[in-house]
Amino acid sequence: MRKKLLSATYLWKSTDYTIKFIVDGNLDYYACIKEIKNRREPFVISNGTCLIDSGYTIVEILPKNENYLMRIFLNENKEVLQCYFDISMENGLDKDSLIPYYDDLYLDITYHNGEIELLDYNELVEALQNGEITKEEFHLAQHTASSLMEELKQGTNKYLNMDILKEFCI
């Protein structure tokens, strides 16, 4: 399992950017908005979609009481390119840095235009076989992914249904 701070994800090759954290005790989530001002080269996934480039924005919503992180990639026109979910063991606020973090449980889900894809199941199995996670953590990841995919199919995921442009003044 890998602890990941929201400040450290998806910014490689970005030479100029801003990060804004939303850490509010009254909300049931933490959030991070990353505005990429300049990047050495675009980040393009295997289907040819560019997810990160100069002028793009990444919004990360980390629910306090769920076992996942939702990452939304927006282009320069603030159009959603893809939603990416990291299944997690725990989400919280790092005591030293006061930056939101999640303990990555290897399993991921992508969502765009109604298409749902489960990713990295083989990494989850390998983590169990190598003793990096327990059977309980393995089952938690499977259960969380299954529940989340059902929410995505039904259109009932509360965080995905947020108006992020309005909510975060993007």
C-alpha positions as CSV (number, residue, x, y, z in Angstrom):
1,M,0.0,0.0,0.0
2,R,1.3,3.4,-0.9
3,K,0.5,6.6,1.0
4,K,0.0,9.4,-1.5
5,L,-0.2,13.1,-0.7
6,L,-2.5,15.1,-3.0
7,S,0.3,17.6,-3.5
8,A,2.5,15.1,-5.1
9,T,0.3,13.5,-7.7
10,Y,0.2,14.2,-11.5
11,L,2.5,17.2,-11.5
12,W,5.6,15.6,-13.0
13,K,6.8,17.5,-16.1
14,S,4.7,20.5,-15.0
15,T,7.0,23.5,-14.7
16,D,4.4,26.1,-13.6
17,Y,1.2,25.3,-11.7
18,T,-0.9,26.4,-8.7
19,I,-2.4,24.1,-6.1
20,K,-5.3,25.0,-3.9
21,F,-6.4,22.7,-1.0
22,I,-9.9,22.8,0.5
23,V,-9.6,21.4,4.0
24,D,-12.8,22.3,5.8
25,G,-14.1,20.5,8.9
26,N,-17.7,21.1,7.8
27,L,-17.3,19.3,4.5
28,D,-17.4,15.5,4.1
29,Y,-14.4,15.6,1.7
30,Y,-11.0,17.3,1.1
31,A,-10.3,18.7,-2.3
32,C,-7.3,19.8,-4.3
33,I,-7.4,21.9,-7.5
34,K,-4.3,21.9,-9.6
35,E,-4.1,24.4,-12.4
36,I,-1.4,23.5,-14.9
37,K,0.1,26.7,-16.3
38,N,3.0,25.2,-18.2
39,R,4.1,21.7,-18.9
40,R,7.2,20.3,-20.7
41,E,5.1,17.8,-22.6
42,P,1.5,16.6,-22.6
43,F,0.4,13.5,-20.7
44,V,-1.5,11.3,-23.2
45,I,-3.1,8.0,-22.4
46,S,-3.1,4.9,-24.6
47,N,-6.4,5.8,-26.4
48,G,-4.8,9.1,-27.5
49,T,-6.6,11.4,-25.0
50,C,-4.5,14.2,-23.6
51,L,-5.3,14.4,-19.9
52,I,-2.7,16.9,-18.7
53,D,-1.2,19.9,-20.6
54,S,-0.6,23.6,-20.3
55,G,-3.9,25.3,-19.4
56,Y,-5.5,22.1,-18.0
57,T,-7.0,21.6,-14.5
58,I,-7.1,18.6,-12.2
59,V,-9.7,18.4,-9.5
60,E,-9.2,15.8,-6.8
61,I,-12.0,15.1,-4.3
62,L,-11.1,12.9,-1.4
63,P,-14.2,11.8,0.6
64,K,-13.5,11.5,4.3
65,N,-15.8,8.5,4.8
66,E,-15.3,6.6,1.6
67,N,-12.5,4.3,0.3
68,Y,-11.6,6.1,-2.9
69,L,-10.3,9.3,-4.4
70,M,-12.0,10.9,-7.4
71,R,-9.7,12.8,-9.9
72,I,-11.3,14.8,-12.7
73,F,-9.2,15.9,-15.6
74,L,-10.4,19.1,-17.4
75,N,-9.0,20.7,-20.6
76,E,-8.4,24.4,-21.1
77,N,-12.1,24.9,-21.8
78,K,-13.0,23.3,-18.5
79,E,-14.5,20.3,-20.3
80,V,-14.3,16.9,-18.5
81,L,-11.8,14.6,-20.2
82,Q,-12.0,11.7,-17.8
83,C,-12.8,10.8,-14.2
84,Y,-10.3,8.6,-12.5
85,F,-10.9,6.8,-9.2
86,D,-8.2,5.4,-7.0
87,I,-9.5,2.8,-4.5
88,S,-8.0,3.5,-1.1
89,M,-7.6,1.9,2.3
90,E,-7.8,5.2,4.2
91,N,-8.2,8.9,3.4
92,G,-7.1,11.6,5.7
93,L,-5.1,14.6,6.5
94,D,-1.4,14.1,7.0
95,K,-0.5,15.2,10.6
96,D,2.8,16.7,9.7
97,S,2.1,18.5,6.4
98,L,-1.7,19.0,6.8
99,I,-2.0,17.9,3.2
100,P,-4.8,15.4,2.3
101,Y,-3.6,11.9,1.5
102,Y,-4.9,8.5,0.6
103,D,-3.5,5.0,1.1
104,D,-3.7,3.6,-2.5
105,L,-5.1,0.0,-2.7
106,Y,-3.8,-0.4,-6.3
107,L,-7.3,-0.9,-7.9
108,D,-8.5,2.0,-10.2
109,I,-11.6,2.9,-12.2
110,T,-12.0,5.3,-15.1
111,Y,-15.3,6.8,-16.1
112,H,-16.2,9.0,-19.1
113,N,-19.3,9.3,-21.2
114,G,-20.9,6.4,-19.4
115,E,-18.0,4.1,-20.1
116,I,-16.6,2.4,-16.9
117,E,-13.3,0.5,-16.9
118,L,-11.7,-1.4,-14.0
119,L,-7.9,-1.1,-14.0
120,D,-5.0,-2.7,-12.3
121,Y,-6.7,-5.7,-10.9
122,N,-3.5,-7.7,-11.6
123,E,-1.6,-5.2,-9.3
124,L,-4.1,-5.8,-6.5
125,V,-3.7,-9.6,-6.8
126,E,0.1,-9.2,-6.9
127,A,0.0,-7.0,-3.8
128,L,-1.9,-9.7,-2.0
129,Q,0.4,-12.5,-3.2
130,N,3.5,-10.4,-2.1
131,G,2.1,-9.7,1.3
132,E,1.8,-6.0,0.7
133,I,-1.9,-6.1,1.6
134,T,-4.0,-8.4,3.7
135,K,-7.0,-10.5,2.5
136,E,-9.3,-8.0,4.3
137,E,-7.7,-5.1,2.4
138,F,-8.0,-7.1,-0.9
139,H,-11.7,-7.7,-0.2
140,L,-12.2,-4.1,0.8
141,A,-10.8,-3.0,-2.6
142,Q,-13.0,-5.4,-4.5
143,H,-16.1,-4.4,-2.6
144,T,-15.4,-0.7,-2.9
145,A,-14.8,-1.0,-6.6
146,S,-17.9,-3.0,-7.2
147,S,-20.1,-0.5,-5.2
148,L,-18.5,2.5,-6.9
149,M,-19.0,1.0,-10.4
150,E,-22.7,0.4,-9.5
151,E,-23.0,4.1,-8.4
152,L,-21.5,5.2,-11.7
153,K,-23.8,3.0,-13.7
154,Q,-26.8,4.3,-11.8
155,G,-25.6,7.9,-11.8
156,T,-25.9,8.2,-8.1
157,N,-22.3,9.0,-7.0
158,K,-22.6,12.2,-5.0
159,Y,-19.2,13.5,-5.7
160,L,-19.4,12.9,-9.5
161,N,-22.8,14.7,-9.4
162,M,-21.3,17.9,-7.9
163,D,-21.1,20.9,-10.1
164,I,-17.3,21.2,-9.7
165,L,-16.9,24.3,-11.8
166,K,-19.4,26.2,-9.5
167,E,-18.4,24.4,-6.3
168,F,-14.7,25.2,-6.7
169,C,-15.0,28.5,-8.7
170,I,-13.0,27.1,-11.7
